[in-house]
Amino acid sequence: MHSSLELKRDVDAIQIPSGETVHLPIGTKVIITQSLGGTYTVATDFGLARIQSKDVDALGIDPKAEEKKEQASSSSNIPAEAGELEQEVWSQLRNVYDPEIPVNIVDLGLVYDCRVVETAEGKKRAEVKMTLTAPGCGMGPTIAADAQSRIMTIEDMDDAAVELVWDPAWNQDMISIEGKMKLGMI
């Protein structure tokens, strides 16, 4: 990708790999190094940063024209018995990426559990348990928040909870066939 440009407006971004918020002023020169799931990883004079999908207009990009959605049915990591609403949750999770890896969190095998439950009030709540490739990753809370935000775009979803867990420890065997192909592992 590697497109060089200047920011069209001020924007808050997430510094990689610390996960801290960093303010990028209008006119900052950036190089787009990766675009996945509607978010952009940019190289700046101080290092890498992630610009969230809601702020891509700062890059001069039309968010509607750039939105890319992968089909949930194309991942071997999605359980065949998942119901329709759960399939929608999985589909949204396939739009969430670790900014340093060009494979979504579902195909990376980071999502351990995904279910939709009905609360006592009759509301639909998505409950997701996920992990990270490394426990010390500063981007963990940002990735989990992105996952929760994506789930909440589902029309029939009333609430979502994304929990970071560390057991079992993630390993490369958890990557889907599709993810391994994208990473050149098979």
N, C-alpha and C positions, 0 to 999 in steps of 0.2 A: 504494500500500500504506500507507505512513505511519502505522503503528500505534505508539503510545507506550506504554512499559511499563518496569518495573524488573526488573533481572536477579535471577533466583532463586538464583543461586550465583556464586561467583567464576569467571571464565573468562579465558583468554588468547586474544586476538584479534590480527588482523593490521591494523596501521594502514595506511590508504590515503592517499596513493599510495606512501609510503616502503617498505612491505613489512616494517617492523620489528614485532616482537612487543610488544604492549601488554597490561598486566594490567588487567582491569575487575573491580572488587570487587562483591560482592553488594549489591543496592540501587541500583546505578548506573542512572540514568534514560537510556534510549535510545529512539530512534525508528527503527523498521524502515523503510528506504527502498527496499530491493530484496530479493527472494528468488528466487534462480535456482540450479537444480541442487542444491538442498538446503542451500546456504550463504546467509547473510544479511548484507547490508550495513546497518550501523546508524550513525546519527548520534549522537554523544555531545557533551559540552561541549568536548572537545578536537579534534573533527573526525570523519571517517568511519573505521569499522573493519569488518573482515570477520570474522564468526563462522562457523567451519567446521561442516559438517554433524554431526560427532561431538559438538558442543557446543550444539546448538540447544535442549537441555533447559534450559540456563541462561536461555533466553528464555521458558520455560514452554510450549514447543512439543513435541508428541509427534513425534519424528523419523519414525516409521513412517507416521503419518497424513499427514505433509507431504511425503514423498518423491515427487518428480516425475521421471519418466523419459520422454524423448522417443524416438520411434522412429527408428532409424538410417536406415531406408529413406526417410525424408522429407527428406533433404538431397542436393542436387545436387552437393555437394562430396565425396561418398563414391564412390570408384571402383566401377563396376559389377562389375569382375572380382575384388573383394575376397572372399576365402574366408569360410567361416562364422565361424571364430574371429576373423579380422580384422574382420568385421562387428560382432562383440561388442565389440572394442576401440573401433571407431568409435562405437558406441552409448554406451559409457562416456564417451568424450571429449566427446560431446554434452551431458554433464552438468557440464562444466567451463566456468566463466565468468570473464571479467575482471570484477571487481566494479563497474567503472564503465560497462560496456557491457551492455545487456540481450540479448545474442546469444551463443550458445555458441562455443567456440574453433573448432569444425569449420565452422560456418556463417559465422564471421568470416573463414575462409580462413587461419587461423593454423597449421593442421596441414599441413605440407608432405609428410610421408611417414609411413606407418604400415604396418608389416609384422610378421608373426609368423614367427620363425625357430626351427628346432630346433637346440639346442646339441649339442656333441659327446657330452654325457651323455644326450641324448634328451629334454631338457626344453624346454618351450615358453617363448619369450622374446619379448615385444613390444618393438619398437624404433620409437620415434616421434621425428620431427624436427619441431619447431614453432618459431614465431617469436612476436613481440609486435607490437602496432600501433606501438610506439615503442621504440627500443633502450634508452632511459634509464628505462624503467618499473621501479620498485622492486618491483612485484608479480610480476615474471617468475619468480623461484625458487619463490614460493608457488603460482603457477598451474601450473608444471611439476610440483611435488610433488603437487598436487591431482590432476593428470592421472595420474601414476604410481600414486597411491593408488587411484583409480577403476579403473584397469586391473587392479590386483591383487585386486579383488573378483571377477574372473572365475574360475570354478571350475577350469578347465583351464589357467590361466596360472601358470607357475612363477616368472617374473621379468619385470620391465619396466624399460626405460630411456627416459627422456624427455630429449632434447637440445635446448637452445635454439640456434637458428642465425639468422644475419642475412642470408643470401644465398639467394635473391633478397630484396630489401627488400619488405616487405609494402605493398600498396596497396589501395584500396577496390574495385578490379576483382576481387579475390580473394574477396570476400564472395559467398556463395551467393545464389541467387534467393530462398530462404526468409529468409535474413538481411537482404537488401535490403528485402524486404516488411515485415519486423518493424521495421526502422529507418525505414520510410517513404521509401525511396529509389526505389521503383517503385510 
